[in-house]
Amino acid sequence: MDKCTTERTKKEKTLNLNLYTVKIDSLKIAWPASRVQVVDPTFHETYHKLYIESGFVDEIHVNLDKHKISEVNGIKTRVGIVTMLKGDKHQEMIFFQCNSKMLKSDYFQGISTRTIEKIYNYLIDLKIIFLEWDDFLAGQVSDIDFCYDFFVSPKAMVFGNKEIFARVLPEMLRFVPIPYANTHLGEFTNIGLQFNWRDKATPAKPFTKLYHKSTELKHNSSLFAEFYLQGINYENIGRLEFQLKNYRHKKHLNLTFGTLKELLFLTQDQIDIINNEVETGFTKYLVKTQRLLIRADLSPTDRLILYFIDQAIHKGADKESIFQVLEIFQAANPEDEKAVNKAAMEKCRMKKKLTQLWENYDQEANREILQQNAETLAYLRQLKIDFFDTSEKGPMSEQ
């Protein structure tokens, strides 16, 4: 098989991944118990506990079977019953926790108008409950996970997540655990970066997670992948996951849908709100990037240098470390007097230019970060550490 044929085959196998689009990964659907027919005779029935090893039957305590949990070939399902307060009345609701793994080979398509019938059939085939199609669509939805898949290698995600974590606001660090990159025998087994926790998430601090989907399928969902994803090339896929938690969260975003049918047939305005929130939700935890304003009358070269000065400052540099770049102007042969004099002249000329450019840099707008960087680097230099040292001695020199 030639290279072109191999690349074409690889591309065809990735067509079913539905990349670079926001899609529904999982959600909870609930219906009034009066609209649902219970099929499993043990569901919502009382029972006594039997302790297998001793054979003891606890006849004193009566338990109620409120949940049915199923796991088949890596697909987890939960059907349960809860009592909800509606106004001043209590109402029994039956809920179904569904996810896109129930779509099997269409897993990467996500839950949509095209695939929702597969979810319905999966629920009915469990033979726990039954409800008509229209009642199914009329169910109330909550705890919705949206996702966005994209190409990325495991190594690139590990380094990328470190860069993102480095930009987490100091006051947000308690909501963002250190990025994880677990390995076994030199191979990544779990890669991710999480923002907040599901139970603690709020509209202003939503639960969001970046993780390597291909790695997760290989090491944590291998049974599901083995059964249903054969022939699909899901190599080097990353996932951004976002939780739309509850009614309060929807209200915060001005989202008006309530039922499954309304969720599947959103208006374009509602789709745009969700897409924006999924793709940018985690940026609520990060330092905001400010657009650098550079005088238009400067030369293209000077504007370019100012841009990289700004980048260095936002990476932790201060004025002293910016000017340390002048140490690169050294003669290759320190015994060559002509070369030494030339290097000294170049260094002097560039110092003058750097001084002029520094005066053009918007120091007032970046006063806080410059002060923070100066204090941090002053501390490190006392430890004889300078990560911006461009001399041959390196960042950890014996001064």
C-alpha positions in Angstrom: 0.0 0.0 0.0 1.5 3.3 -1.1 1.7 6.4 1.2 -1.2 8.2 -0.5 -3.5 5.2 -0.1 -2.4 4.9 3.6 -3.2 8.6 4.3 -6.5 8.3 2.5 -7.5 5.3 4.5 -6.5 7.0 7.7 -8.6 10.1 6.8 -11.6 8.0 5.9 -11.4 6.3 9.3 -11.4 9.7 11.1 -14.5 11.0 9.3 -16.8 9.4 12.0 -15.1 11.4 14.8 -17.1 14.6 14.4 -14.2 16.8 15.4 -14.1 20.5 16.0 -17.8 20.7 16.9 -19.6 21.0 20.2 -21.7 18.0 20.9 -23.7 16.4 23.8 -21.8 13.7 25.6 -24.1 12.8 28.5 -27.1 14.1 30.4 -29.8 13.2 32.9 -33.4 12.9 31.7 -36.3 12.8 34.2 -40.0 12.0 33.8 -43.0 12.1 36.2 -43.4 8.5 37.5 -47.0 8.7 36.2 -45.8 8.8 32.6 -43.5 5.7 33.0 -44.3 2.1 33.1 -42.1 0.0 35.3 -41.1 -3.2 33.6 -38.6 -4.7 36.0 -40.7 -6.2 38.9 -37.8 -5.5 41.4 -37.5 -1.8 40.6 -38.9 0.4 43.3 -39.8 -2.6 45.4 -39.0 -3.1 49.1 -36.5 -5.8 50.1 -34.5 -7.2 53.0 -30.7 -7.5 52.9 -29.2 -11.0 52.7 -25.5 -11.3 53.9 -24.1 -14.0 51.6 -21.2 -15.3 53.8 -23.2 -15.6 57.0 -26.6 -16.2 55.4 -28.1 -13.7 57.8 -31.2 -11.9 56.6 -31.9 -8.4 58.1 -35.6 -8.6 58.6 -35.7 -5.5 60.8 -34.7 -2.9 58.2 -36.8 -2.6 55.0 -35.0 -1.2 52.0 -36.3 0.3 48.8 -34.8 -0.5 45.5 -34.5 3.0 44.0 -31.7 2.5 41.5 -30.8 0.1 38.8 -27.3 0.1 37.5 -26.2 -1.7 34.4 -22.7 -2.1 32.9 -22.3 -4.0 29.7 -19.2 -3.9 27.6 -18.0 -0.7 29.2 -21.3 1.1 28.9 -22.6 2.3 32.3 -26.3 3.0 32.8 -28.3 4.2 35.7 -32.1 4.4 36.1 -33.5 5.6 39.4 -36.4 7.2 41.2 -36.3 10.4 43.2 -38.9 12.6 45.0 -38.8 16.2 43.9 -40.5 19.2 45.5 -42.6 21.1 43.0 -44.2 24.1 44.6 -45.7 22.8 47.8 -46.2 19.3 46.4 -43.9 16.3 46.2 -43.6 14.5 42.9 -41.9 11.2 42.1 -39.6 11.4 39.1 -37.9 8.6 37.3 -34.5 9.5 35.8 -32.2 8.0 33.3 -28.5 8.9 33.2 -27.4 8.4 29.6 -24.2 8.9 27.7 -22.9 8.7 24.2 -21.3 5.3 24.7 -24.8 4.0 24.3 -24.4 5.0 20.6 -21.7 2.3 20.4 -19.9 2.8 17.0 -21.5 6.3 16.7 -19.8 7.2 20.0 -17.9 10.2 18.6 -21.1 11.6 16.9 -22.5 12.6 20.3 -26.2 12.7 21.2 -28.2 14.6 18.6 -31.4 14.5 16.6 -29.7 11.9 14.4 -28.7 9.6 17.2 -31.2 10.1 19.9 -33.4 7.2 18.8 -30.5 4.8 19.6 -30.5 6.2 23.1 -34.2 5.6 23.4 -33.9 2.0 22.1 -31.0 1.3 24.5 -33.2 2.4 27.5 -36.1 0.3 26.3 -33.9 -2.7 25.7 -32.8 -2.6 29.4 -36.3 -3.7 30.3 -36.3 -1.6 33.5 -38.9 0.9 32.4 -40.9 1.7 29.3 -42.3 5.0 28.1 -43.7 6.2 24.7 -41.4 8.1 22.3 -43.2 11.4 22.8 -43.0 11.1 26.6 -39.3 10.3 26.3 -38.7 13.5 24.4 -40.8 15.5 26.9 -38.4 14.5 29.7 -36.7 17.3 31.7 -32.9 17.5 31.2 -30.2 18.5 33.6 -26.5 17.8 34.4 -25.5 18.0 30.7 -22.0 17.4 29.6 -21.0 19.0 26.3 -17.7 18.1 24.6 -15.4 19.3 21.9 -12.9 16.9 20.3 -9.7 17.9 18.4 -6.4 16.5 17.2 -3.5 16.5 19.7 -0.7 14.1 20.5 -0.4 12.9 24.2 3.0 14.7 24.5 1.6 18.0 23.1 -1.3 17.9 25.5 1.0 17.3 28.5 3.1 20.4 27.7 0.1 22.4 26.6 -1.7 21.7 29.9 1.4 22.9 31.8 1.3 26.1 29.9 -2.4 26.6 30.7 -1.9 25.8 34.4 0.9 28.4 34.5 -1.6 31.0 33.6 -4.2 30.2 36.3 -5.1 33.2 38.4 -3.6 33.0 41.9 -7.0 33.2 43.5 -8.3 30.4 41.3 -5.5 27.9 42.0 -7.6 26.2 44.8 -10.1 25.3 42.1 -7.6 23.9 39.6 -5.6 20.8 40.6 -2.1 20.3 39.1 -2.3 18.7 35.6 -1.9 15.0 35.6 0.1 12.9 33.2 0.3 9.3 34.5 2.7 6.9 32.9 3.3 3.1 32.9 6.3 1.5 31.3 7.1 4.7 29.5 3.6 5.2 28.1 1.0 7.8 29.0 -2.0 6.2 30.7 -4.0 9.3 31.8 -3.5 12.9 30.8 -5.7 15.8 31.8 -6.3 19.2 33.4 -9.4 19.8 35.5 -11.1 23.1 36.4 -13.2 22.8 39.6 -15.2 19.7 40.7 -18.7 18.7 39.6 -20.2 19.0 43.0 -18.6 22.4 43.7 -19.1 24.0 40.3 -21.0 27.3 39.9 -22.1 29.3 36.9 -19.1 31.6 37.4 -16.7 28.7 38.1 -18.0 25.9 35.8 -16.7 22.3 35.8 -14.5 21.9 32.8 -12.0 19.2 31.9 -9.3 18.9 29.2 -8.1 15.3 28.7 -6.6 13.0 26.1 -9.6 10.9 24.9 -7.5 8.4 22.9 -5.4 7.6 26.0 -8.5 7.3 28.1 -10.1 4.9 25.7 -7.0 2.8 25.5 -6.4 2.5 29.2 -9.6 3.2 31.0 -12.4 2.3 28.5 -10.6 -0.4 26.6 -13.5 -2.9 26.8 -15.9 -0.4 25.2 -13.3 0.5 22.5 -12.6 -3.1 21.8 -16.3 -3.9 21.3 -17.5 -0.9 19.4 -14.7 1.2 18.0 -12.9 -1.3 15.8 -12.0 0.1 12.4 -12.2 3.7 13.7 -9.0 5.7 13.9 -9.3 7.7 17.1 -5.5 8.2 17.6 -4.3 11.5 18.9 -7.7 12.9 20.0 -8.1 15.3 22.8 -11.4 16.4 24.5 -12.6 19.5 26.1 -15.6 18.7 28.4 -18.0 21.2 29.9 -20.8 20.7 32.4 -24.0 22.6 32.2 -25.0 21.8 35.7 -28.6 22.8 36.5 -31.5 25.3 36.1 -29.4 28.0 37.9 -26.6 27.6 35.4 -29.0 27.7 32.4 -30.6 30.9 33.8 -27.1 32.5 34.2 -26.4 31.9 30.5 -30.0 32.9 29.4 -30.7 29.4 28.1 -34.4 28.7 28.0 -34.7 25.0 27.1 -36.1 22.5 29.6 -37.0 19.3 27.8 -35.0 16.9 25.8 -36.8 17.9 22.6 -36.0 21.5 23.2 -32.4 20.7 23.8 -32.2 18.8 20.5 -33.8 21.6 18.6 -32.1 24.6 20.0 -32.3 28.0 18.2 -29.1 29.3 16.7 -28.8 31.9 19.3 -28.9 29.2 22.0 -26.4 27.1 20.1 -24.0 30.1 19.9 -24.2 30.7 23.7 -23.4 27.0 24.4 -20.6 26.8 21.9 -19.0 29.9 23.3 -19.3 28.7 26.9 -17.9 25.3 26.1 -14.9 26.6 24.2 -14.1 29.5 26.6 -15.5 28.3 30.0 -12.1 27.3 31.4 -10.6 30.8 30.5 -12.6 32.1 33.5 -9.8 30.6 35.6 -7.0 32.2 33.6 -5.1 35.5 33.5 -6.7 37.6 30.8 -4.5 38.2 27.8 -4.3 42.0 27.1 -3.7 43.2 23.6 -0.4 45.0 23.3 -0.7 48.5 21.9 2.4 49.4 20.0 3.1 52.8 18.3 2.5 52.5 14.6 5.3 55.0 13.8 8.0 52.5 15.0 9.8 50.4 12.4 8.5 46.8 11.7 11.7 45.4 13.4 11.2 47.5 16.5 7.5 46.5 16.8 8.5 42.9 16.5 11.1 43.3 19.2 8.6 45.0 21.5 6.1 42.1 20.9 8.7 39.6 22.1 9.6 41.8 25.1 6.0 41.7 26.1 5.9 37.9 25.7 8.9 37.5 27.9 7.4 39.7 30.6 4.3 37.7 30.6 6.5 34.6 31.0 8.1 36.1 34.1 10.8 38.4 32.9 11.7 41.8 34.5 13.7 44.7 33.1 17.0 43.2 34.3 16.4 39.9 32.6 15.3 41.7 29.4 18.6 43.5 29.2 20.5 40.3 29.9 19.9 39.4 26.3 22.8 41.7 25.5 25.2 39.1 26.8 24.8 37.2 23.5 27.0 39.8 21.9 30.3 38.1 22.7 33.3 37.5 20.4 33.7 33.8 19.4 37.4 34.1 20.1 38.1 36.3 23.2 41.8 36.5 22.1 40.8 38.1 18.8 41.0 41.9 19.6 39.2 42.9 16.4 36.3 40.5 17.1 36.1 41.6 20.7 35.9 45.3 19.7 33.2 44.5 17.1 31.1 42.6 19.7 31.5 45.5 22.2 30.3 48.0 19.6 27.3 45.8 18.6 26.4 45.3 22.3 26.6 49.1 22.9 24.5 49.8 19.8 21.8 47.2 20.8 21.8 48.4 24.4 20.9 51.9 23.1 18.1 50.5 20.9 16.8 48.3 23.7 16.7 51.3 26.1 14.7 53.3 23.5 12.3 50.4 23.0 11.9 49.9 26.8 10.8 53.6 27.0 8.2 52.8 24.3 6.9 49.8 26.2 3.6 50.4 28.1 5.1 50.0 31.6 2.1 51.6 33.3 -0.4 49.1 31.9 1.9 46.3 33.0 3.1 47.8 36.2 1.6 45.1 38.4 3.1 42.2 36.5 6.5 43.9 36.2 6.6 44.5 40.0 5.6 40.9 40.7 8.3 39.6 38.3 11.0 41.8 39.8 10.2 40.6 43.3 10.1 37.0 42.2 13.4 37.2 40.3 15.0 39.1 43.1 14.2 36.1 45.4 15.5 33.6 42.9 18.7 35.6 42.3 19.4 35.4 46.0 19.4 31.7 45.6 21.8 32.1 42.6 19.1 31.0 40.2 18.4 33.0 37.1 16.2 31.3 34.5 16.8 34.2 32.0 20.6 34.1 32.2 21.9 34.1 28.6 25.6 33.8 29.6 27.6 30.6 29.2 27.3 30.0 32.9 23.7 29.1 32.6 20.7 29.7 34.8 22.2 28.2 38.0 25.6 29.8 38.1 28.2 30.1 40.8 28.3 33.9 41.1 
